[in-house]
Amino acid sequence: MRHNPVLLEEVLEHLALKQGALVVDGTLGSGGHSEAMLRCLGPQGRLVGIDQDAEAIARCREIFGSDARVTLIHENFRNLGRVLRELDIIAVDAVLLDVGTSSEQLADEQRGFSFQLKGELDMRMNTEVGFKASELLAKMSEKELATLFYEFGEERNANRFARTIVEARRHHPIQTTEDLIGALDQALPEFLRSKKGNRPVWAKRHPATRVFQALRIAVNDELNALKEGLTAAWERLGTGGRFAVISFHSLEDRIVKQQFRKWHDEKCGKLIFRKPIVAKREEILNNPRSRSAKLRVVERMT
């Protein structure tokens, strides 16, 4: 299933792309946003597409392979500055970061991103580097796990989950999504272990949701990557250029909000709107993933 680009109309409207512009898509995914942006750029435009997931790059090579306007780079957007320097690009007209997990990643049971699928607990966006989620679960202490779940997942049962995981791994390594969900279930009362339709109204979210989020953030160092990526993109954004970021949870959005406001207060940037744009009801019905998306845009003034 191909990734459905979130807030596409809003991104195109507020990036205000012109014919012949040079644009960076720092999170290619399956190229949905990039395809739409290219239609705005005309024959003289150029797009640099970056993604740390090699599979995303492979998908986009099939889509854009014959388009001379497109350059695809397998890299983390935190290194955007180095990528552009190596391409001899001094400044760009627009940058887009969509920092969520793609539908293709969630649907691949071998990647371990979704608690709804059986598979290995990997969770690495770039499978060539870093520790797997299963390796973090094996080596982190109970205190470290509790802190991780609380800070990166905002999980109120962080201590209980950490304690149960440490106990469970004494008997069997936690290497699959099933292993982890089984351990989390043991930490909860019976009525919270039930499937979605049977849980109480105040517990609609699956108990594993925030734990999986926290592990994914830790495995990919996502928050530090976002901070570095924001700075790198800003340094390469030309005067009058626009920078758009789509985030999917409060930790990411807070980082983007604070950095964009800082540039605004320093009068080197201008917020295009004060509050984030969220998906319309029609889009949410067609693409449930969009319900948590928030779009922020800033324009470089100097």
C-alpha positions as CSV (number, residue, x, y, z in Angstrom):
1,M,0.0,0.0,0.0
2,R,1.5,3.3,-1.1
3,H,1.8,6.0,1.5
4,N,-0.9,8.6,1.3
5,P,0.7,12.1,1.7
6,V,-0.8,13.9,4.6
7,L,-2.0,17.5,4.4
8,L,-1.0,17.7,0.8
9,E,-3.1,20.6,-0.3
10,E,-2.1,22.6,2.8
11,V,1.6,21.9,2.2
12,L,1.4,23.1,-1.5
13,E,-0.6,26.2,-0.5
14,H,1.7,27.4,2.2
15,L,5.0,26.5,0.7
16,A,3.9,28.8,-2.2
17,L,6.3,27.1,-4.7
18,K,7.2,29.0,-7.8
19,Q,8.3,27.8,-11.3
20,G,12.0,27.0,-11.3
21,A,12.3,26.7,-7.6
22,L,14.8,24.4,-5.8
23,V,13.1,22.3,-3.2
24,V,14.2,19.7,-0.6
25,D,12.0,16.9,0.6
26,G,13.8,15.6,3.6
27,T,11.5,12.7,4.2
28,L,10.7,11.1,0.8
29,G,8.7,8.2,2.0
30,S,7.0,7.0,-1.2
31,G,7.3,10.4,-3.0
32,G,3.7,11.6,-2.6
33,H,4.6,15.1,-1.5
34,S,7.5,15.2,-3.9
35,E,5.4,14.3,-6.9
36,A,2.9,17.1,-6.1
37,M,5.7,19.6,-5.5
38,L,7.3,18.8,-8.8
39,R,4.1,19.7,-10.7
40,C,4.5,23.2,-9.2
41,L,8.1,23.6,-10.2
42,G,7.9,23.4,-14.0
43,P,10.7,22.1,-16.3
44,Q,13.4,24.3,-14.8
45,G,12.7,23.3,-11.2
46,R,14.7,20.9,-9.1
47,L,14.0,18.6,-6.2
48,V,16.5,17.0,-3.8
49,G,14.8,14.0,-2.1
50,I,16.4,12.6,1.1
51,D,15.4,9.5,3.2
52,Q,17.2,7.4,5.7
53,D,15.2,4.3,4.7
54,A,16.9,2.5,1.8
55,E,13.5,1.0,0.8
56,A,12.0,4.5,0.4
57,I,14.9,5.5,-1.9
58,A,14.3,2.3,-4.0
59,R,10.6,3.0,-4.3
60,C,11.3,6.6,-5.4
61,R,13.9,5.6,-7.9
62,E,11.1,3.7,-9.7
63,I,8.9,6.7,-9.6
64,F,11.4,9.5,-10.5
65,G,14.1,7.5,-12.2
66,S,13.7,9.2,-15.6
67,D,13.1,12.7,-14.2
68,A,16.3,14.8,-14.5
69,R,15.0,17.3,-12.1
70,V,15.2,14.9,-9.2
71,T,18.2,13.9,-7.1
72,L,17.7,11.1,-4.5
73,I,20.0,10.7,-1.5
74,H,20.0,7.9,1.0
75,E,20.7,9.9,4.2
76,N,19.2,11.2,7.4
77,F,17.8,14.7,7.1
78,R,19.8,15.7,10.2
79,N,22.8,15.7,7.7
80,L,20.9,17.9,5.2
81,G,23.6,20.5,5.3
82,R,26.3,18.1,4.3
83,V,24.2,16.6,1.5
84,L,23.6,20.0,-0.1
85,R,27.2,21.0,0.3
86,E,28.3,17.9,-1.6
87,L,25.8,18.8,-4.3
88,D,27.3,22.3,-4.5
89,I,23.9,23.8,-3.5
90,I,24.3,27.0,-1.5
91,A,20.6,27.9,-0.9
92,V,17.2,26.3,-1.5
93,D,13.7,27.9,-1.9
94,A,11.7,25.5,0.2
95,V,12.1,22.5,2.6
96,L,9.6,19.9,3.7
97,L,9.9,17.5,6.5
98,D,7.2,14.9,7.2
99,V,8.5,13.2,10.3
100,G,6.0,10.5,10.7
101,T,6.3,6.8,10.0
102,S,5.1,5.8,6.5
103,S,2.3,3.4,5.7
104,E,4.9,1.1,4.0
105,Q,7.0,0.9,7.2
106,L,4.0,0.2,9.4
107,A,2.7,-2.5,7.0
108,D,6.1,-4.4,6.8
109,E,6.0,-7.0,9.6
110,Q,9.7,-7.5,9.3
111,R,10.4,-3.9,10.5
112,G,8.5,-4.2,13.8
113,F,7.0,-0.7,13.8
114,S,3.4,-1.8,14.4
115,F,2.1,-3.7,17.4
116,Q,-0.7,-4.9,15.2
117,L,1.6,-7.1,13.2
118,K,3.7,-10.1,14.1
119,G,7.4,-9.6,13.4
120,E,10.9,-8.9,14.7
121,L,11.4,-5.9,17.0
122,D,13.7,-3.9,14.7
123,M,12.2,-0.4,14.3
124,R,15.3,1.1,12.6
125,M,14.5,3.6,9.9
126,N,17.9,2.9,8.4
127,T,18.5,-0.9,8.8
128,E,22.2,-0.4,8.2
129,V,23.0,1.4,11.4
130,G,22.1,1.5,15.1
131,F,20.6,-0.9,17.7
132,K,17.4,-2.8,17.1
133,A,14.5,-2.2,19.6
134,S,14.9,-5.8,20.8
135,E,18.6,-5.0,21.7
136,L,17.6,-1.9,23.7
137,L,15.0,-3.9,25.6
138,A,17.7,-6.5,26.4
139,K,20.3,-4.1,27.7
140,M,18.5,-1.2,29.4
141,S,17.9,-1.3,33.1
142,E,14.4,-1.1,34.6
143,K,15.0,2.6,35.5
144,E,16.2,3.4,32.1
145,L,13.2,1.7,30.5
146,A,10.8,3.5,32.7
147,T,12.4,6.8,31.9
148,L,12.3,6.0,28.2
149,F,8.6,5.1,28.2
150,Y,7.7,8.2,30.3
151,E,9.8,10.8,28.4
152,F,9.4,9.5,24.9
153,G,6.0,7.9,25.2
154,E,4.4,10.0,27.9
155,E,3.2,6.7,29.2
156,R,1.6,6.8,32.7
157,N,2.3,3.1,33.3
158,A,6.0,3.5,32.5
159,N,7.2,2.0,35.8
160,R,4.8,-0.9,35.7
161,F,5.7,-1.7,32.1
162,A,9.5,-1.5,32.7
163,R,9.3,-3.8,35.7
164,T,7.3,-6.4,33.8
165,I,9.6,-6.3,30.8
166,V,12.7,-6.8,33.0
167,E,11.0,-9.8,34.7
168,A,9.8,-11.3,31.4
169,R,13.3,-11.1,29.8
170,R,14.7,-13.2,32.6
171,H,12.8,-16.1,31.3
172,H,12.7,-15.4,27.5
173,P,14.3,-12.7,25.3
174,I,11.9,-10.1,24.0
175,Q,12.7,-10.2,20.3
176,T,9.3,-9.9,18.5
177,T,6.3,-7.6,18.7
178,E,4.3,-10.5,20.2
179,D,6.9,-11.0,22.9
180,L,6.6,-7.3,23.9
181,I,2.8,-7.1,23.8
182,G,2.7,-10.3,25.9
183,A,4.9,-8.7,28.5
184,L,2.9,-5.4,28.5
185,D,-0.3,-7.4,28.9
186,Q,1.0,-9.0,32.0
187,A,1.5,-5.6,33.6
188,L,-2.2,-4.6,33.1
189,P,-5.4,-5.7,34.8
190,E,-7.5,-8.1,32.7
191,F,-10.1,-5.6,31.4
192,L,-7.3,-3.5,29.8
193,R,-5.9,-6.5,28.0
194,S,-9.0,-6.9,25.9
195,K,-9.2,-6.1,22.2
196,K,-10.0,-2.5,21.2
197,G,-13.7,-2.8,21.0
198,N,-14.0,-4.2,24.5
199,R,-11.8,-1.8,26.4
200,P,-13.4,1.0,28.5
201,V,-14.1,4.4,26.8
202,W,-11.2,6.1,28.7
203,A,-8.8,3.4,27.5
204,K,-9.4,3.4,23.7
205,R,-5.7,3.7,22.9
206,H,-4.0,0.3,22.8
207,P,-1.7,-0.1,25.8
208,A,1.3,-0.8,23.5
209,T,0.9,2.4,21.5
210,R,3.1,4.7,23.6
211,V,5.7,2.1,24.4
212,F,6.2,1.3,20.7
213,Q,6.4,5.1,20.0
214,A,9.0,5.5,22.7
215,L,11.1,2.6,21.5
216,R,11.0,3.9,17.9
217,I,12.1,7.4,18.9
218,A,15.0,6.0,21.0
219,V,16.1,3.5,18.3
220,N,16.3,6.3,15.6
221,D,17.3,9.1,17.9
222,E,14.4,11.0,16.4
223,L,14.2,14.0,18.6
224,N,17.9,14.9,18.3
225,A,17.7,14.3,14.6
226,L,14.7,16.6,14.3
227,K,16.6,19.4,16.2
228,E,19.6,19.0,14.0
229,G,17.5,18.8,10.9
230,L,15.7,22.0,11.7
231,T,19.0,23.9,12.1
232,A,20.5,22.4,9.0
233,A,17.5,23.2,6.8
234,W,17.3,26.8,8.1
235,E,21.0,27.4,7.4
236,R,20.4,26.4,3.7
237,L,17.1,28.2,3.3
238,G,17.3,31.3,1.1
239,T,15.7,34.6,2.0
240,G,12.0,34.4,1.2
241,G,12.2,30.6,1.3
242,R,9.6,28.6,3.3
243,F,10.1,25.7,5.7
244,A,7.3,23.3,6.4
245,V,7.2,20.5,9.0
246,I,4.5,17.9,9.6
247,S,4.7,16.2,13.0
248,F,2.6,13.5,14.5
249,H,3.0,13.6,18.3
250,S,3.4,16.3,20.9
251,L,7.1,15.8,21.5
252,E,8.0,16.5,17.9
253,D,5.5,19.4,17.5
254,R,6.8,21.1,20.7
255,I,10.4,21.1,19.2
256,V,9.1,22.5,15.9
257,K,6.9,25.1,17.6
258,Q,9.6,26.4,19.9
259,Q,12.3,26.6,17.1
260,F,10.0,28.3,14.6
261,R,8.9,30.8,17.3
262,K,12.5,31.5,18.2
263,W,13.3,32.4,14.6
264,H,10.2,34.6,14.5
265,D,11.1,36.4,17.7
266,E,14.6,37.0,16.5
267,K,13.0,38.6,13.4
268,C,14.9,36.3,11.0
269,G,11.8,34.3,10.3
270,K,8.0,34.9,10.0
271,L,5.4,32.4,11.1
272,I,2.9,31.8,8.3
273,F,0.3,31.0,10.9
274,R,0.4,30.9,14.7
275,K,-1.4,27.6,15.4
276,P,-0.7,24.4,13.5
277,I,-2.9,23.3,10.6
278,V,-4.6,20.0,11.2
279,A,-6.4,17.7,8.7
280,K,-9.9,18.4,7.7
281,R,-12.6,15.8,8.6
282,E,-12.8,14.6,5.0
283,E,-9.1,13.8,4.9
284,I,-9.2,12.0,8.3
285,L,-12.1,9.8,7.0
286,N,-10.1,8.9,3.9
287,N,-6.7,8.6,5.7
288,P,-7.0,8.0,9.5
289,R,-3.3,8.4,9.9
290,S,-3.8,12.2,9.2
291,R,-5.8,12.7,12.4
292,S,-2.7,13.4,14.5
293,A,-0.8,15.4,11.9
294,K,0.2,19.0,12.6
295,L,1.7,21.3,10.0
296,R,3.8,24.4,10.8
297,V,5.4,26.7,8.3
298,V,8.0,29.5,8.7
299,E,9.4,31.9,6.1
300,R,13.0,33.1,6.2
301,M,13.2,36.9,6.3
302,T,17.0,37.5,6.3
